[in-house]
Structures are given as C-alpha cells and as structure tokens.
Amino acid sequence: MPSDIGLEMYAEKPVLMPPFTGHLARGLLLHMVRRVDPAASSLLHELNVSKPYSVTPLRFRSIHGSEGGYVLDPSSPCRVNFRLLRDDHAGLLIRYFQGQGEVLIYDTVFRVASLSFKSKSYEELEREARSTERFRLIFSSPTYLTTLGSRFHSMFPDPVRVFTNLMRTWNNFSDGRRFGKEDHQSYREWLERNVGVCEYELRTRLAPMRLKRVVGFMGWATYEMGDEGEWNRVTSMLARFAEFSNIGGNKTGGFGVTRFIPRVEEKRRRVETGPVEEP
C-alpha cells in the first residue's frame, strides 16, 4: 500500500543546510529504518534495484543565505515527507516514532511536533481512477528523465517517458493489478498517438549534492488526452500514483516530487483584432 508520512519538526538551534537537501532526507529515512530493523535498512541500500521509497527535500525558512547554503530558522517548522510503496516499511517508521520524539540532522536535534499519514491501496488507486480530457502535474522538486544509451537526461516531461516510467514503478511494487510486456508496448503506442502536453511552465534548476551537480526541471505541465478508453483511465491512475512514487531519476534523493491536479480547464484566451484594411 503506498503511503506518505510527513514530519513537522523544530530545530533546537540554527543550522547551516546545503542548497539542496534531498540526500539529507534520504539519510534521515534510512537511519530511522536502521534503528528499528537493520536488515530492512540494508535492503533499502541495495544497489541497481528499484527502491520502494522516495522522499521530498527538507522544506524550511532560512534566516539568511551563505556560500555553503542556507541557515535554518529554528523558530519556524522544518518539514519533510517520506513516500513508501510497501506496508512493511511504513510500519517501521511508525514503530520508530512510538519510542522517539526527535531526530538528529548533522549535530542538531530536531523535535518532532506532528506526524501526518496518508495512504491509498493499489486497488483504491485503480478503482478511483476516472477518464478525463486533461490534467496537470506539478513538479515541485528538480526532475529529470533518463535516456537509455545516453549520458544526457531529458529536461521535458514528455508523456511517453513519464507514464511508461510510472508503469514500471507500479509493476515493481503493486500487490494488485500488474501490466505485462504486451501491455507496456500497447500503452506506449497509445501514449504516442493520444497524449500530448498542451500547456507548460517549466524552468531548470541546478541541485548541488555532495559529489555531483544535477540539473532538473521544475514547474507544471498540462496533459491532454484524445481518447477516453481504458488507457485513459490507467494514465489518470498513474498520475495519482506519482504523488506516492515521485517521477524520474534519483527519486530516493528528493528528485521528481510531483502533485496531481485532475480536470484542468482549458484557458480561454481572448484574441483582439483590429479593422482589416482594404487593399
């Protein structure tokens, strides 16, 4: 069952945070899982496998910026979300907070003020999905899509790349409906014919991390679908699933945080015209 666990915390003192904090959120999650079940933490570290979790970067108010990042204001909350695609990992986090009311980031104690929990079973996501003409995805952290056989990343939320990526993630962790190889091919062909981006507002952002600097896109894109068949409903389902899974590369490091907005109305633009001059 996909789950989203949100923390609201207060630091005991100002602390210098890096410009991008996705890797801190990942380290925090893995530390908490390790405290409860070291074996489970080892599995989450496993290389070259699809991971059953994603995170958001830490979100906080800063006192001021500096060359190394931003100084967190301890009088304002610091927030983070952990997205878990299996029940057992969500249970481990809940167990951690049954005996702990604080976490440590660098050398600073953060006291947990509140914890939120949201979940949807895979069956619910499928059952609640509805066909729609258009919807919007908001990309609230840097996002990139890998390109097979290339060292360059795609900096545009192309529907074929986005939704085939989400279908693969769904297949890896769903305890309900699964899509076979023929389904994947049929869905790709349907996306190419029937789904397009009709509006977008995007910008690129550099996300410095400890050993490398990665660029991703942020903003929003509105998708329009020209067919109301079964694949339309599956696309809506996967778009909602993205709120639990993130999209694209380095999802476990805070990239690809996404929000789904259904039923976006097409903007009506007024076209002003002047008198037509006779030749």
N, C-alpha and C positions, 0 to 999 in steps of 0.2 A: 504494500500500500504506500503510495507516495505521500510524504509528509513534509511540512515546512515548520521548523522550530525557530522562533525568533527570540532573541535576548535583548533586553534593555539594561544597560549597566552604567555604573558611575565609577570613574577612576578616583583613587584616593589622592592623586596629585597630578599636576600637568605632566604630560609625557610626549616626547617627540615621536610622531608617526611618519612612516615613509609616504611618498606621494601616492602610491597605490598599495592597498592593504589586503588584497585578496589572499596572498600567501600567509599572512598572519591569521586570517580567518580559518584557512585550511589547517594550519598548525594547531590552532586552538581546538578545533573539532577532533583531530587525531589524538591530541593529548587527553581530552576528556574520555574518548573511547578507550584509550590505552589504560587509563586509571581503573576502568570498570572491567575490561576484558582485553588483556594484552594480545591474545590470539586474534581477535577480531580486528584490532588495530593493525596487526601485521598483514592481514588480508587486504585491508584498505590501502596499504602501501605497495601492494604487488604491482610490478611493472608490466607494461604492454597489455593491459586488460582494461575493459571499460569499467569505470568506477561507479559504484551505486550511490554516489552522493555528489552534490555541488554546494557552493557557498556564495554568499554575497560579500563584497568588501565591507570592512568596518565603516560605518557612517557616523560622523561626529562633527561638532562645531569646533573650530580652531580659534585660539587666541591670536595667533599670528603665524605667518609662514617663515620658513628659514631655508637655507641652502639644502638641508637634508630632508625637508618635508614640511609637516605642519605640527604645531604644538597643540595638543588636545586640551580643550577647556573642561576641567573636571566638574564644573557646576552644571554642565549640560549632559544629556544622556548620550551614550555610545551604543549603537545598535548593530546587530549582525543577524543573519539568517542562515540556517543550515537546512539544505534540501536533501532528503533521504528517500531512496527509491525502494527500500525494503523495510518491513516492520521491525526486524530484529535490531537494526542499527538505531532506529528511532527509540526503541525501548532502552538501549544502552545509555543514550543521552538523558532520558527521563530518570533512569536509576542514578546517574551521576548527580543530578540536582536534588535528589531526595536526601542526599547527605552533604551537599555543598551549596553554599550561597555566594561563592566568589570564584573568580578565575584570575590567573596571573598572565599578564602580557608584558614582555620584557621583564623589568624589575618592579612593576607596578600592579598592585591589587585592584581589581575591578569588582565591585559588589553588584550582584545581580538584583535589580529592582523588580523586574517582571519577566515572565516567560509566556510566550504565546505558542499555540499548537494548532495547525491546520492540516487536514488530511483529506484525501479522496482515494477511494479504491480504484483500481484499474477498471473494474466493472462499472463503477459510478461514472467515471470519465467517459466511457463508451456510451453508457445509457443516456447521459445528459447531453451528449453532443447533438447539435442541430445543424441542418443545412443552412447556409447563409450566402448572401451575394458578396459581402465584403466584411473584412475585419482588420484590426490593426494590431501589430506587435510593437511594443515599446522596448527598445534595447537600452537599459539603464546602466550597464557597465560595458567596457570595451568588449567587442565581439568580433571574432574572425572565423572564417570557414576554411578548412584545409582543402588543398587541391592535390589530388592523387598524382604522384610523379613530379611534383613541382615544389621548390623550396619557398615559393611565394604563396601568401594567403589571399583569399578572396575578401575584398573590402565592401561587398554589397550583399544584402540579404536576398539573394536570388531564390525564388520559391523551390526550385528543384533541389538545390543544395540544402536549404533549411529543412524542408519537410522529409526528405529521404534520411537526413541525419537524425531527425527526431524519431522516425520509424525504426531505425536501427537501435536507438537507445531504448525505445519502448519494447522491442523484441527481446533485448538483453535482460530485462527485469520484470516484465509483466507476468503476473500469475493468472492472467485471463487470456484474452484473445492474442494470438500470435500471427504474424504475417510470413508467408513462405517466400521462396525465391521468385516464383512466378508472380506473386502479389507485388513484390518490390518492383519488378520490371513493368508490370501493368500500371502501377501507381506512378512511376517515373514518367512513363509515356503520357499518362493523363495530366500530370502536372505541366508537362511541356506544352500541351495543347490548350489547357483550360484555366491556368492560374497565372496571373501577372501582378506586378506592382504598379498600382495606378497613381499613388502619391507617396512621397517620402520627404523626410527632412533629416539628413544624416551629416555627421561630422566625424573626423578621425581623431583619436586621442592616443597619445603615447603613454604606455603604462610601464614605468621602470620597475624592474624587480631586482633581486639580489645579483643575479649573474647575467641577465639579459634585459633588453628593452623591446617590448612588443607593442605593435600598433593595432588598434581595433576600431570599429565604427560604433557610434552611439547615436541615438535619436529614435525615429519611428518610421515605419513603412506600413502602408495600407495595401492589403492584398484583395484582389477581385477575382471571383471565380465565375466562369461562364457555364457551368453545368451543375445541376442540383442532384446528381446521383449519389451513390454510396461513397465514392471517394471524396466528395464534397464534405460529407459528414465526418469522415475519417480525418480530413485536414483540420476541421474545427476541433476535433478531439485532440489531435497532436499539438495544435496551437495552445490549447489549455494546459496540456501536459508540460509544455515548455516552462510554465511557471514553477514546476517542481524540479525540472531537469537541467535548466539553462540550455543554451544553444551554442554549438560550435566547439572550438578548441579551448583547452585549459579551463574547463568548467569547474574543476576542483580548486582552481586558483582564483575564483571570483570573476571570471570572464563569462560573457553571454547571459547575464541576468536579464530576464525577459518578463514582460507583463502583457497579457492578452486582453484586448478590448473588442468584444463582439459587436456586430451590427453597426459599423461606422457608416454614417450617412454621407453620401457624396456631396462635396461642396458645390454650391451653385454660384457660379461666377457671372457677374454682370458684364456684358461686353458693350462698351459705349462706342457708338458710331456717329460720325458727322454726316453732313449732306454730301451726296455724291455729285461731283462736278461733271457737267456735261462736256463731252469733248468738243 
